[in-house]
């Protein structure tokens, strides 16, 4: 990881913050992106090494472009993008309001597309790069109360696989992560009754991302699927 430039979107969230804490001691150059500038600054103060914070609303393409340009201006390149931002609205399909659908698609699908697109342009120039999109198991399997959420995540899988085909000749790799329930702030505002004690930890999820980033150059961990044993999907 030494001197790799790694952009983590959703850096102040559960998985994002666990990941950057694992990456900081490795000598990686970290770029932390999230909407709340104060939370970013607080997280950065806890990390060692070179850290750049860029407050970013990924639903706004111009802010995404500013994030990537700030990264290149500071460090000269971008080696890795990790998309760990996400919004959860789990409701019956007929209770989802148009505004809620817009929010979930804007952040989970369009925001992830904007960041992947902008990072890929820089990676393509250098013919090297790795994009890690944290999808979640509901981007592979359906579940009641998750019509809108799954729509956003199935979309991420679709565009990621298309981009991977287009970019493989430029040395840009994609890894998709299908985690089951992760005990993170994602669940704080979800009304469904869930037993968070049986979920995966944020550290377990971060370990999987770290593993993918540590793989030898010729290895491409295309998909990583980790589920809690209390709720397995095959």
N, C-alpha and C positions, 0 to 999 in steps of 0.2 A: 504493500500500500504506500510505501515511501514515495512522497512527492506526487502521488495521484491527486488530481483535482476532482473532487466529488461534490456534486450539488445534491442536497437533500431537500426536497419540497415537502412541506408538512413536518419540518424539523422539530417543532415544539410539541408535536403530538406524541402519543404513547410509543409507537414503533419508531418514529423518526428520532425522538430524543434518546431512546435506548440505543439506536444504531450509531448516532454521532458520538455517544459516549464510548462505544467500542472502537470507533474509527480514530478518535483523536490521538490516542497514544501511539498509533502506528506510523505517524509521520505524514499522513494524508493531509492535503490542503482542503479544508472544508468550506463550503458555501452553504449557509443555512437560510432557507426561505420559508416564510410563513406570513400571515397577515398582520400579526400583532408585533410591533417593533419592540415593545418593552419585554415581552416574553422571549423574543429572539436575543436581546441584549443580555438578559438574565442567564439564558442557556449558554451563550458564548462565554460569559465570564467564568463558567464552571469547567471550561475545556482548555486543554493545553494545545500548543502548536498554532499554526496559522489558520485563522478563522475569519471569514467574511460574512456579515449578515446583510441580507437584502430583503426588507419587507416587501412582500409581493402578494397581490391578489391574482391567482392564476386564472380566474375567469376573465381577466382583462388582457387581451393579447399584447398590448403595448407594454404592460408591466412584465409580462413573461419575457419579451424581447429585451427589456431593460435588465432583467435578472441575468440573462445569458451574456449580454454585452458587458455587464459589470464583472462577471466571472472572467471573461477573456481579458478584459482590461487589467484586472488584478493579477491573474495567474498565467495568462497567455494561452490557455487552452481549457477544454473540459473533457475529462476522461470518462466520468460516470455521472449519470442522472438517476436518482432514486425518487420515484413518485410515491410518497407515503401519505399525501393529503386525501381526505375523504369526508363525505357527509352521509350520515345514516338516517333515513326516514323509512321506517318499517310500519306500513299500514295496509289495510285491505285495499285492493285496487280501486274499489268504488268510493273510497274515502280520500284518495289522493287528490288534492286540489291542484289547479294548473300552476299556481305559484310555487308549490312544493316540487312539482315535476320539473319546472324550470330550474330551481335551485340545485336539485340533485344532478340533473344533466349538465348544467353549467359547470359545476365543480368536478364531479367524478368523471365525466366523459370529456367534455370540451376542454376543461382545464388541463387534464392529463394529456389530451391531444396537443394542445398548444405547447406545453413544456417539452413533450417528446419531439414535436416538429422543430422547435427552435434549437434544441440541443443537437438533434440529428444533423441539422445544417452545418453546425460547427464541426461535429465529428466526421462528417463526410469529407470535409476539406482536408482533414489530417489522416483520413482512411483508418480511423481507429476510434473505438468508443463502446460503451456498454450502457444500455438503458434498462433499468429495473422498474417494472410497474407492479405495484402491490395491488392485486385484483381482489383477493378474497374468494372464498369458496362459492359465493353467490354469483360469481362470474363464470362458473362452470356447472353448477347445479341450481335448480330452482327450489323455492321454499314459499309456503304461504306467507302473505303479508309483505312480500319483497318484490312485487312486480316492478315498481319504479326503480328501486335500488339495483335489482338484477339487470334491468334494461341498461342502466348506466355502465355496469361492470361487464356485461356481455359485449357492449360496444367497445370497451377498452381492449378486450381480448381480440376482437375483430380487427381494429385498426393496428394493434401491435403486431399481429401476425402478417398483415399486409406490409407494414413498414419493414419488418424483418426481412421479408422477401426482396423488397426493393433495395435494401441497404447492405445485404450480406456481401456483395461484391466490393463494398467500401470498408469492410472490416468492422462494421457496427453490429454488435450483438444485442439481443433482447432476452431478458429473463422475466417470466411471469410467475407471480407468487400467489398460490391459492391457499391462504390460511383459513382455518376454521375460526370459530369464535376466539378473539383475542381480548383479554381483559385490559381494555384501554378506555380512555375518556369517550371513545365512540359510543359507548353504551350509557353514558350519563344521562342523555336526553331521550333515550329510546324507552317507550312505554311497555314493551313486551317484558314479561317476567322471565328472567334468565338467571341461571346459577353461575355467576362469574368465577366462583372458586374452582369450577371444573374447566375453565377455558385455558387456552394457551397463554403464557406470559408474553409481555412485550419483548422481553429478553430472548425468548425462544424464537420469536419471529425475526428479531434483529440478527440472531445467530445465523439464520438461514440466508439472509441477505449478505452478511459478511462472508459466508461460505462461497456464495456465488461470485462475489467480487474477488475472492482469493484463488479461484480456479486457475489452472495453468492457461496460458494464452490460447492454445489450440482447443481447449475444452469450452463447450457452450452449454451451460445448464439452462436449458430452454424453459422448463417448467419445474417448479418446486411446490409440492402439495403436502401440507402438514395439517393434520386434524387432531383435535382432542379425542381421547379414546371414548369419551362419553357421547360423541355425536359424529360418527364416521360417515364420510361419503366416499364411494368408490366409482 
